Amino acid sequence: MYKLLSIKNFNNALKKMGDYNIVKNTPLNLNERLSNKYNCNIFFKREDLQSVRSFKIRGAFNKIINTYNPKINNKIVTVSAGNHAQGVSLTCATLDIDHHIFLPKNTPLQKINRIKYFGKENLKIHLEGYNFDESLAIGTEFCKNNEYIFIHPFDDIDVITGQGTIGVELFNEIKADIIIMPIGGGGLISGVGLYSKLINPDCLIYGVEPYNANSMEISIKNKKISTLNNIDTFVDGASVKTPGINNFNICNKMIDDIYVINNNKLSYNIIDIYQNDGIVLEPAGALSISCLDMLDKNILKNKNVVCLLSGGNNDISRYSDILEKSLLYQNLKHYFLITFNQTPGQLKNFINNILGENDDISRFEYLKKNNKNQGVVLLGIELQNKNDIYNILEKMNKYNFDYIKINSDDLLYTYLI
């Protein structure tokens, strides 16, 4: 399928990882809850338990170990604000290699500190550009001018091979019938998918991308590499404007299907797997489990299905936003613009006549007073039963409230909420 890679390439890469003891052989766990729900055997490949809490260490290590020459004492350069940078830094610090990481200027301090933790005294950070593409342009130019070694996050054969060692590990334990993986630039699904097809040509390879960051799906549909503008970056570990050339060439021939997940559904699954299984996942890490209900049940029946949990580097400060999106997905949270008369007792009247005993006002904010007699309020309501919204709407109509319901895909939602 891809002439440069064979089963031997992947096995050799895994052996080197074992020799240096940098990359963990992560667990493959059967999840009984989801297996019972979908009438199949659902396994989690736990890359969230990797040494840097992400699969990215595999590709970074394999590229560096195959390229770096200690006699020349060249330095390493990469561009990433996330998991790839941590993988490069851990590898370089372990092998005592000086390296440069280029990050966008708006990279959160939490991520910078994690990279510093792994890179130690071997690391020099450059804050350049305001997004990945700008940092990439500056970083590659710096690398070229200094004749250093560049480690691309995904568009590189050694990186792809390194990610593919996940496939070696899981097939050493089970015969997988279906493997589901997130897609960012395409390094992970290229490596694991290619190895899996070499071992079991009948194995189905499904990719999952975030809504409005589905550059691989669009590229395959267009039959050429396509760039998306103004992508949604909520799933920061899988929001890539343009797939890699090597990745596209492999995925275009190898992927059986791609599913696209919106942020609200993804957030629901992040909360669901935490509450039921105690697993902390970053948004990209939960993509694989988020499409299970979209698959044909007849295809799933009695099959060995592997969901690759790609990473667990989630910033705790994001959980309020994730929880909000989860409630919206379940139809348990709703927002309204309501015109209230500027007379005493209006809010009390609304609570007594409109809300049920289990309904809760989660947000109440005056936005604008039209005149002395009326004012517009942004009102958030949280429910315990999603069907209670119909009672609320019916009562607001009955009592002649002037309101606008704001949905999460409305432009008003973006501005106000």
C-alpha positions in Angstrom: 0.0 0.0 0.0 2.9 2.3 0.7 6.1 1.1 -0.8 8.5 2.7 1.7 7.0 0.8 4.7 6.8 -2.9 5.6 6.0 -5.0 8.7 9.7 -5.1 9.4 9.9 -1.3 9.6 7.3 -1.2 12.3 8.8 -4.1 14.3 12.2 -2.5 14.2 10.9 0.8 15.4 9.1 -0.9 18.4 12.3 -2.8 19.2 14.3 0.5 19.4 11.7 2.0 21.7 12.1 -1.0 24.0 15.9 -0.7 23.9 15.8 2.9 25.1 12.8 2.5 27.5 11.4 6.0 26.6 8.1 4.8 25.1 5.6 2.7 27.1 3.8 -0.3 25.8 0.4 1.0 26.8 -2.5 -1.1 28.0 -5.2 -2.5 25.8 -8.3 -2.7 28.0 -11.7 -4.2 27.4 -14.5 -1.8 28.3 -17.4 -3.9 29.4 -19.9 -1.0 29.6 -19.6 0.0 26.0 -19.1 -3.6 24.8 -22.5 -4.5 26.3 -24.1 -1.3 24.8 -22.9 -2.0 21.3 -22.9 -5.8 21.4 -19.3 -6.2 20.5 -15.9 -6.2 22.2 -14.7 -2.7 22.6 -11.1 -2.2 23.6 -9.4 1.0 24.7 -5.8 1.5 23.6 -4.6 3.7 26.4 -2.2 6.2 24.9 -3.4 8.7 27.5 -1.2 6.6 29.9 1.9 7.2 27.7 5.0 8.8 29.2 3.9 12.2 28.0 0.2 11.3 28.2 0.0 11.1 24.4 1.0 8.9 21.5 3.2 11.7 20.0 6.3 10.4 21.8 6.4 7.4 19.5 6.8 9.3 16.2 9.1 11.9 17.8 11.4 9.3 19.2 11.5 7.2 16.0 12.4 10.2 13.9 15.1 11.4 16.2 16.8 8.0 16.8 16.9 7.4 13.1 18.2 10.8 12.1 20.4 12.3 14.9 24.1 11.7 14.6 26.0 12.4 17.9 29.3 12.7 16.0 28.0 15.7 14.1 26.2 17.0 17.3 23.5 18.6 15.3 20.5 20.2 17.1 16.8 19.3 16.8 14.1 21.8 15.8 10.3 21.3 15.8 7.1 23.4 15.8 4.3 22.5 18.1 2.3 23.9 21.0 1.2 20.6 22.4 1.9 16.9 22.6 4.4 16.6 19.8 6.7 19.2 21.5 6.5 17.3 24.7 7.5 14.1 22.9 10.4 15.8 21.2 11.6 17.4 24.4 11.5 14.1 26.5 13.4 12.3 23.8 16.0 15.0 23.4 16.5 15.4 27.2 16.8 11.6 27.6 19.4 11.3 24.8 21.1 14.6 25.8 20.4 16.4 22.6 20.0 20.2 22.4 16.7 21.2 20.7 14.7 24.2 19.8 10.9 24.3 20.1 9.0 27.0 18.2 5.6 28.0 19.7 3.0 30.6 18.7 3.1 33.7 20.9 -0.3 33.0 22.4 0.6 29.5 23.6 -0.9 29.0 27.2 1.6 29.1 30.0 0.5 25.6 31.1 1.6 24.1 27.9 4.9 26.0 27.9 5.7 24.8 31.4 5.0 21.1 30.4 7.4 21.4 27.5 10.0 23.0 29.8 9.5 20.2 32.3 10.4 17.5 29.8 13.1 19.5 27.9 15.1 20.7 30.9 18.4 22.3 30.2 18.6 20.9 26.6 15.6 23.0 25.5 15.4 26.5 24.1 11.9 27.8 23.4 11.1 30.4 20.7 7.7 32.2 20.8 7.2 33.2 17.2 4.1 33.9 15.1 0.5 33.9 16.2 -0.6 30.4 15.0 0.9 27.1 14.0 1.4 28.0 10.4 3.3 31.2 11.2 5.4 29.4 13.7 6.1 26.6 11.2 7.3 29.0 8.6 9.7 30.7 11.0 10.9 27.4 12.6 11.6 25.7 9.3 13.5 28.8 8.1 15.6 28.8 11.3 16.3 25.1 10.9 17.4 25.5 7.3 19.7 28.4 8.0 21.4 26.5 10.8 21.4 23.1 9.1 19.7 21.5 12.0 17.3 18.5 11.9 13.6 19.3 11.6 11.0 16.9 13.3 7.7 17.4 11.6 4.7 16.7 13.8 3.0 14.3 11.2 4.3 14.6 7.6 7.3 12.3 7.9 7.8 8.6 7.2 9.8 8.0 10.4 7.1 9.8 12.4 4.4 7.8 10.7 6.3 4.5 11.4 6.7 5.5 15.0 3.0 6.1 15.5 2.3 2.8 13.8 4.0 0.9 16.6 0.7 1.2 18.4 -0.7 -1.2 15.8 2.1 -3.7 16.5 1.3 -3.7 20.2 -2.4 -4.1 19.8 -2.2 -6.9 17.2 0.3 -8.7 19.5 -2.7 -9.0 21.9 -5.8 -9.4 19.8 -7.0 -9.6 16.2 -8.6 -6.3 15.6 -11.6 -6.1 13.2 -12.2 -2.4 13.5 -9.8 0.4 14.6 -11.1 3.9 15.3 -8.6 6.8 15.5 -8.6 10.6 15.6 -7.2 12.5 12.7 -5.3 15.7 12.9 -2.5 16.0 10.3 -2.9 12.2 9.7 0.3 10.8 11.2 -1.4 8.5 13.7 -4.0 7.0 11.4 -1.4 6.6 8.6 0.9 4.6 10.7 -1.5 2.4 12.7 -3.9 2.0 9.7 -1.1 1.0 7.3 0.4 -1.6 9.7 -3.1 -2.9 10.5 -3.9 -3.4 6.8 -0.6 -5.2 6.3 -1.4 -7.6 9.1 -5.1 -8.0 8.5 -6.3 -6.6 5.1 -10.0 -7.0 6.3 -9.5 -4.7 9.3 -11.7 -1.6 8.9 -9.9 1.7 9.6 -12.2 4.5 10.7 -11.0 8.1 11.2 -12.7 10.8 13.3 -12.3 14.5 12.8 -13.7 17.6 14.6 -16.4 19.5 12.9 -15.0 22.4 10.9 -11.5 21.0 11.2 -12.1 18.0 9.0 -9.3 18.7 6.5 -8.6 15.0 5.7 -12.2 14.2 4.9 -12.5 17.2 2.6 -9.1 16.4 1.0 -10.2 12.8 0.3 -13.5 14.0 -1.1 -11.7 16.5 -3.3 -9.2 13.9 -4.4 -6.4 16.4 -3.6 -4.9 18.0 -0.5 -7.1 20.8 0.6 -6.7 23.6 3.1 -9.4 24.8 5.4 -9.5 28.4 6.5 -10.8 29.7 9.9 -10.9 26.2 11.4 -12.5 25.5 14.8 -9.6 24.9 17.3 -11.6 23.5 20.3 -10.0 20.2 19.6 -6.5 21.6 19.6 -4.8 18.2 19.3 -6.6 17.5 16.0 -7.3 20.9 14.4 -5.1 21.0 11.4 -5.8 23.2 8.3 -3.9 21.0 5.8 -3.1 17.3 5.9 0.5 16.2 5.3 1.5 15.0 1.8 2.6 11.5 3.0 -0.4 11.2 5.3 -2.9 12.1 2.5 -1.3 9.6 0.1 -1.6 6.8 2.6 -5.1 7.7 4.0 -6.5 8.2 0.5 -6.0 4.5 -0.2 -6.3 3.0 3.2 -9.1 4.7 5.3 -12.5 2.9 5.1 -14.6 5.8 6.4 -14.3 9.2 8.3 -16.8 10.5 10.8 -17.1 14.1 11.8 -18.1 15.0 15.4 -19.3 18.4 16.7 -17.9 19.9 19.9 -21.0 19.5 22.0 -21.2 15.7 21.3 -17.5 15.4 21.9 -17.8 17.2 25.2 -20.6 14.9 26.3 -18.3 11.9 25.7 -15.4 13.5 27.6 -17.7 13.9 30.6 -19.3 10.5 30.1 -16.0 8.5 30.0 -14.8 10.4 33.0 -17.9 9.8 35.1 -18.3 6.2 34.1 -14.8 5.0 33.6 -12.6 7.5 35.5 -10.6 8.3 32.4 -9.4 11.9 31.8 -9.1 12.6 28.1 -8.3 15.7 26.1 -10.8 16.5 23.3 -8.8 14.7 20.6 -8.4 11.7 22.9 -12.2 11.3 23.0 -12.9 11.5 19.3 -12.7 7.7 18.7 -15.4 6.8 21.2 -17.6 9.7 20.1 -18.6 8.1 16.8 -19.6 4.6 18.1 -23.3 5.4 18.0 -22.9 6.4 14.3 -21.6 3.0 13.2 -23.7 0.3 11.7 -24.7 -2.1 14.5 -24.6 -5.1 12.1 -21.0 -4.3 11.3 -20.1 -3.9 15.0 -21.8 -7.1 16.2 -19.4 -9.6 17.9 -16.4 -7.8 16.4 -13.1 -6.7 18.2 -13.3 -2.9 18.0 -10.3 -0.8 19.2 -10.9 2.8 20.1 -7.6 4.6 20.3 -7.5 7.1 23.2 -4.8 9.3 21.8 -4.1 11.6 24.8 -5.0 12.9 28.2 -3.4 16.3 28.4 -6.5 18.2 29.2 -6.3 21.6 30.9 -8.6 21.6 34.0 -9.5 25.2 33.3 -11.4 24.0 30.2 -13.8 21.8 32.1 -16.5 24.5 32.6 -16.7 25.0 28.9 -16.7 21.2 28.3 -19.5 20.7 30.8 -21.5 23.5 29.2 -21.2 21.9 25.8 -22.1 18.5 27.2 -25.3 19.9 28.8 -26.2 21.6 25.5 -25.8 18.3 23.6 -28.1 16.6 26.1 -30.7 19.4 25.7 -30.4 20.0 29.4 -29.3 23.7 29.1 -31.1 26.4 27.2 -30.7 30.2 26.7 -33.3 32.8 26.0 -33.5 36.5 25.4 -36.6 37.6 27.4 -38.2 41.0 27.6 -39.2 41.8 31.2 -41.4 44.7 32.3 -39.5 47.0 34.7 -42.0 46.5 37.5 -41.5 44.7 40.9 -42.2 41.0 41.0 -41.5 40.1 37.3 -38.7 37.6 38.1 -40.8 36.1 40.9 -43.7 35.8 38.4 -41.5 34.0 35.9 -40.1 31.5 38.5 -43.6 30.7 39.9 -45.5 30.5 36.6 -42.9 29.2 34.1 -40.3 27.1 35.8 -40.8 23.6 37.2 -39.6 22.5 40.6 -36.5 20.8 39.1 -35.6 23.7 36.7 -32.8 26.0 37.6 -31.8 29.5 36.5 -28.0 29.3 35.7 -27.6 32.8 34.2 -29.5 36.0 34.6 -28.1 39.1 33.0 -29.7 42.4 31.9 -28.3 43.2 28.4 -30.1 46.4 27.5 -33.0 48.5 28.7 -35.2 49.4 25.8 -36.9 52.1 27.8 -38.0 52.8 31.3 -40.7 50.2 31.1 -38.9 47.2 29.6 -35.5 45.5 29.7 -34.0 42.5 27.8 -32.5 39.7 29.9 -30.2 36.9 28.9 -31.5 33.9 30.8 -29.9 30.5 31.1 -32.0 27.6 32.3 -30.6 24.2 33.3 -33.0 21.2 33.4 -32.9 17.7 34.9 -35.2 16.3 32.3 -34.7 17.3 28.7 -38.4 17.1 27.9 -39.2 19.8 30.5 -38.2 22.5 27.9 -41.5 21.9 26.1 -43.4 22.8 29.3 -41.4 26.0 29.7 -42.0 27.0 26.1 -45.7 26.3 26.4 -46.0 28.3 29.6 -44.1 31.3 28.2 -46.5 31.4 25.3 -49.4 31.0 27.6 -48.3 34.0 29.8 -47.4 36.1 26.8 -43.7 36.4 27.4 -41.8 38.1 24.6 -38.7 35.8 24.1 -36.1 34.5 21.6 -34.7 31.1 22.1 -30.9 31.0 21.4 -29.5 27.8 19.9 -25.8 26.9 20.1 -25.4 27.3 16.3 -26.9 30.8 16.2 -24.7 33.8 15.7 -26.3 35.3 18.8 -24.9 32.4 20.9 -21.4 33.2 19.7 -21.7 36.9 20.7 -23.7 36.6 24.0 -22.7 33.3 25.5 
